[in-house]
Every structure is written in C-alpha cells, then in structure tokens.
Amino acid sequence: MSRAHLRTESQAVVELEQVFKSVDLEGEGKLDMASFQTAMYSLDVMVEDEKMEELFNSVDTAKKGYIRYEDFLKLLKKGRLNPTAQKVMESAKTIPSSRLPSSVEELRQSVAQPVKKKMNAKMKTTINRAIIVIKKAAMKNIAREEVVEFLKDKGMKDDDINYAYEKAQEQAMSPEERIRYLKAQISAKDKQLFDQRTYARHLSDQVQINNSQVNILESACLKSVGQLLERKPKEEAKASPPEDVLEEVRRRMEKLRSNMQDLDVKKAKLLSKDLNMMEKLEGCLKTNRTFCAYLLLLSLEPVMLSTLRKTHAFLSDWAK
C-alpha cells in the first residue's frame, strides 16, 4: 500500500492497536512513556517532545505513569484528544504496509528484522521481545549488565542475549531521535525537581508555623504558671511526690550549675533559663502545686525532658 491510498479510520485504529501491542511487553494493555514513544517513532510521528508528552498526559489524567491503549484508541476515535493525535491517525492511515505489518506477529518479527539464526517460533518471539527491552533500556540509560541479568531471569542464554543486542544495535535510534528522547527525560526530571522543591518549601513553611505555635503555647504555659504562683496555694488531692522524683530534679539542677561554670557568659545564660525553670519545678513539687509543676514540665525542651523520666511519669499520672 502506498501513501497515495489511505486506510479508513477503522483500519487505521486496527493498525495502531497492533503497534501498541507490539511494544506491550507484558501484554497488560498498558504503555509507559518510553513504550508510547517507541510506538510513535515506528509510525513516523515526528512532533516536539512537549507535544508528545502532552498527548500522553491527556490520556494519563490520573498521573499513573502509564496509559491503557484501549482508552487512547477510544478517545482518538471520538476526537477528544489534542491536535497531535490527528498526526497519529494520519500516520496510521498512510504509512506503507512494508513499514506497518498487517498482523501483530508480523509486526513483532519486523522489529528484529529478518532473523537468520535457526530458531523456532517461541524463540523468535523471545528474541523480538528482548530487542524491545534492550531498546527501551537504552532510551532510559539502563546499564547493559542490568538488562542482561533481567533477560537471564527470563530464561535467555548468553548467545541469544548477544544476538538480540546485535539486532537492537541495527535498529538503534537515530541521533536526532535520541536527542528528542533525552530532552523529554530532562524536561520530566526538571518538572520532578520543581515539584520536590515546591513541596520542600511548603514543608519548611509548615515547620516554621508549627514552631511559632509551639513557642506561643510555651509562653502561655509559663505565663499561666506565673499567675498561679502569685495566688494563694490550694490543697491538691494528689499526694506529695516521691523522694526519688525530688532527687531526680535536684540532680538535674546540680548538673546544670556544674555545666554553667565551664561555659562562657553567653552560653551560660542559655542554661540559666533552664535552671530557673527547674528551680520553679522543684518549688511546685515541694508545695504540692502539681498543676503548676505539670505546666512547667510541658515547657521544657525535649532534651531536658528526657532526663526527667521519673518526674514526667509522676506528673503524667496526675494529668490522667
């Protein structure tokens, strides 16, 4: 069939389905972007990478990274895809039969070109599928060692793998095609990096907001403690803290005083704030002002809090 004789739209859809099946290695009815591009190249659909990606994404609306070619063909027949789809349809109508075989099996055989090795039908299919895997791996810059290991896992021998590589090399993408593909990959990576940076900025902003809220709550706790301490203490139902709790608080204060002696004025000032809070905590515990002690405990830094396990357990039980 020459380009002067067009296929009907129905015939073109059948041809497209055959092309898609030829690059659907798992037979799942799905194509990722690399498989989709391979199919488009075999149809001589030469458009800008951005338009190719736009066409793919117009079907992959759920952003799953693949499309079902049954969905693609349905949308194509209904005319619901972007203008690039029209070029796909035109290519399927006009591409010569020598380029676009009339059956799936012929198409798969044509991918590897005439196979000169003696092999049965099953081995031919295996070789042809291996060639598609090799070409897709080359487009994705996957190392040959990884591809060989994958093919061996599928039951292929070294000689057959080497033969498949030779045939794949004969059909290697032209420099222009590879440049287009690599540009598409770079564009996709740039978009991914942009999305990651945007998300990172969002997380950073959220952390700042959370830190601000924590600071506000800490100030509120300390302010509440100050007001409660100015009032006349009321008898609380909770019993006095055990001696080991008070001893834990005293040991922590002694440790802070010892550390302050070995620091310069600026750093010692930071510890003096912690020491002041610990002194208030001790005073509240001794006078059974458990609620004030609990608020002070919640205002401590996590590192400081981790050294007061017994005190934390005692006050947590009271809070229940």
Protein Blocks (a to p, Z undefined) as FASTA:
>chain_A
ZZklccdfklmmmmmmmmmmmmmmnonopacfklmmmmmmmnopacdfklmmmmmmmmmm
nonopacfklmmmmmmnopacfklmmmmmmmmmmcfklmccbfklmmmmmnopafbdcdf
klmmmmmmmmmmmmmmmmnopafklmmmmmmmnopafklmmmmmmmmmmmgccfklmmmm
mmmmmmmmmmmmmmmmmmmmmmmmmmmmmmmmmmmmmmmmmmmmmmmmmpccdddfbdcd
dfklmmmmmmmmmmmmmmmmmpcfklmmmmmmmmmmmmmmmmmmmnopaklmmmmmmmpc
fklmmmmmmlmmmmmmmmZZ
